[in-house]
Amino acid sequence: MSDARVYEMIKDIFVEFFEQDESRIRPDATLFEDLGLDSLDMVDLAVELQARFGFSFDREADEEKIRAIRTVQNFCDYVEEKAKALNIKLPER
């Protein structure tokens, strides 16, 4: 699985669903401060990630990792790790 592919898919979510300017979506961009997301946006983001990447978040098993997500790169890392652990082939762009 490719870091660039996951990053581009996550960037597409921010642009499409949160109407973010593509130039603001950087790996080091923080979700709350830089991109202005709130807790409801995080729920929407989780739902869309599940739909696009084909796996569910396991709140109990993944709670610590989910709470540690602060940046776009943190999301990319989490998605890649989760897909690899579940042996899920990520969709093509």
Buried (B, 14 or more C-beta within 10 A) or exposed (E): EEEEBBBEBBBBBBBEEBEBEEEBBBBEBBBEEBBEBEEEBBEBBBEBBEEBBEBEBEEEEBEEBBEEBBBBBBBBBBBBEBBEEEEBEBEEE
